Amino acid sequence: MVNFMCNAPSITAKDIYDVCHEYKIHNADVLVREDLSVDDFCDVIEGNRHYVKCLYVYNKIDNTSIEEVQRIATQPHCTVLSTYMKLNYEHFIEQIWEYLELVRVYTKKRGQPPDLSDPLVLTNGRHGTSVESACLQLHKSLVDNHDYTSVWGRSAKHSPQRCGLTHMLADEDVVQIMVKRVQSKEFDPFNKSTALVGQSRQQVKKAKKPLKS
């Protein structure tokens, strides 16, 4: 049985019956919620198709007319440039960032300015753009020992904002990742911490001072 919940001029009930017959599906309820082609319906049945974004780049715009350049540039998922005259490079780079959904995140140590020379590059297509994704790029132990992260930038309601691992970062955000106090040597592989559980930094400093003779 085929039911249409919307207008779908690209496919008919007969097309759906024919495709199901090809795949040896003889008893099924098909509910069409959007306009789709026969190829799209085949992909739904296969269930193993993964589409990626595509950007068509047309070169040598310096050898054609302005009208032709405008016609090509207004088409969906298309951009134009000239490598010889280096035209439209900036717009091309912006579109690449937009299509790849790249997010640059700068790290910051306590009491120091952020390092703007070497950002973390996050993307929705690979692990996402959350604070947890940024921690995983640095070291996986930061996720297990994560306390909070101070965030400066467009994703923060105020600067700085204390955020958890699920906070979604925006492009050019600055993060300062804070970890929990070390409780045992198994969480301190480099054995850099000498503090006891519940011991403050001031108590550690006093313990390190030599005794007066």
Solvent accessible surface area in square Angstrom, and as a share of the most:
residue,aa,sasa,rsa
1,M,139,0.62
2,V,25,0.14
3,N,72,0.37
4,F,83,0.34
5,M,123,0.55
6,C,50,0.30
7,N,128,0.66
8,A,12,0.09
9,P,103,0.65
10,S,62,0.40
11,I,4,0.02
12,T,73,0.42
13,A,38,0.29
14,K,139,0.59
15,D,44,0.23
16,I,1,0.00
17,Y,120,0.46
18,D,67,0.35
19,V,13,0.07
20,C,14,0.08
21,H,123,0.55
22,E,137,0.61
23,Y,81,0.31
24,K,165,0.70
25,I,60,0.31
26,H,145,0.65
27,N,147,0.76
28,A,39,0.30
29,D,124,0.64
30,V,24,0.14
31,L,81,0.40
32,V,7,0.04
33,R,170,0.62
34,E,120,0.54
35,D,68,0.35
36,L,25,0.13
37,S,44,0.28
38,V,56,0.32
39,D,103,0.53
40,D,61,0.32
41,F,14,0.06
42,C,29,0.17
43,D,24,0.13
44,V,106,0.61
45,I,48,0.24
46,E,70,0.31
47,G,65,0.63
48,N,105,0.54
49,R,125,0.46
50,H,163,0.73
51,Y,155,0.59
52,V,119,0.68
53,K,128,0.54
54,C,66,0.39
55,L,37,0.18
56,Y,121,0.46
57,V,67,0.39
58,Y,86,0.33
59,N,70,0.36
60,K,131,0.56
61,I,28,0.14
62,D,49,0.25
63,N,116,0.60
64,T,59,0.35
65,S,59,0.38
66,I,126,0.64
67,E,123,0.55
68,E,59,0.27
69,V,27,0.16
70,Q,109,0.48
71,R,128,0.47
72,I,25,0.13
73,A,44,0.34
74,T,114,0.66
75,Q,67,0.30
76,P,105,0.66
77,H,104,0.46
78,C,14,0.08
79,T,3,0.02
80,V,8,0.05
81,L,9,0.04
82,S,0,0.00
83,T,74,0.43
84,Y,189,0.72
85,M,107,0.48
86,K,144,0.61
87,L,71,0.35
88,N,56,0.29
89,Y,82,0.31
90,E,140,0.63
91,H,86,0.39
92,F,48,0.20
93,I,90,0.46
94,E,113,0.51
95,Q,26,0.12
96,I,58,0.30
97,W,75,0.26
98,E,122,0.55
99,Y,45,0.17
100,L,98,0.49
101,E,67,0.30
102,L,41,0.20
103,V,19,0.11
104,R,69,0.25
105,V,0,0.00
106,Y,26,0.10
107,T,39,0.23
108,K,43,0.18
109,K,144,0.61
110,R,134,0.49
111,G,76,0.74
112,Q,97,0.43
113,P,111,0.70
114,P,46,0.29
115,D,67,0.35
116,L,115,0.57
117,S,100,0.65
118,D,104,0.54
119,P,39,0.25
120,L,24,0.12
121,V,53,0.31
122,L,3,0.01
123,T,15,0.09
124,N,82,0.42
125,G,78,0.75
126,R,134,0.49
127,H,150,0.67
128,G,17,0.16
129,T,8,0.05
130,S,17,0.11
131,V,1,0.00
132,E,67,0.30
133,S,5,0.03
134,A,1,0.00
135,C,0,0.00
136,L,87,0.43
137,Q,81,0.36
138,L,79,0.39
139,H,100,0.45
140,K,151,0.64
141,S,41,0.26
142,L,39,0.19
143,V,31,0.18
144,D,108,0.56
145,N,32,0.16
146,H,16,0.07
147,D,76,0.39
148,Y,42,0.16
149,T,0,0.00
150,S,11,0.07
151,V,0,0.00
152,W,68,0.24
153,G,33,0.32
154,R,184,0.67
155,S,29,0.19
156,A,16,0.13
157,K,183,0.77
158,H,117,0.52
159,S,77,0.49
160,P,66,0.42
161,Q,32,0.14
162,R,170,0.62
163,C,11,0.07
164,G,39,0.38
165,L,46,0.23
166,T,117,0.68
167,H,37,0.17
168,M,105,0.47
169,L,11,0.05
170,A,23,0.18
171,D,34,0.18
172,E,94,0.42
173,D,0,0.00
174,V,22,0.12
175,V,2,0.01
176,Q,20,0.09
177,I,35,0.18
178,M,28,0.13
179,V,72,0.41
180,K,112,0.48
181,R,103,0.37
182,V,46,0.26
183,Q,123,0.55
184,S,47,0.31
185,K,154,0.65
186,E,143,0.64
187,F,98,0.41
188,D,18,0.09
189,P,106,0.66
190,F,151,0.63
191,N,93,0.48
192,K,165,0.70
193,S,43,0.28
194,T,100,0.58
195,A,25,0.20
196,L,127,0.63
197,V,108,0.62
198,G,70,0.67
199,Q,35,0.16
200,S,47,0.30
201,R,146,0.53
202,Q,111,0.49
203,Q,96,0.43
204,V,24,0.14
205,K,123,0.52
206,K,129,0.55
207,A,76,0.59
208,K,141,0.60
209,K,136,0.58
210,P,121,0.76
211,L,175,0.87
212,K,199,0.85
213,S,163,1.05
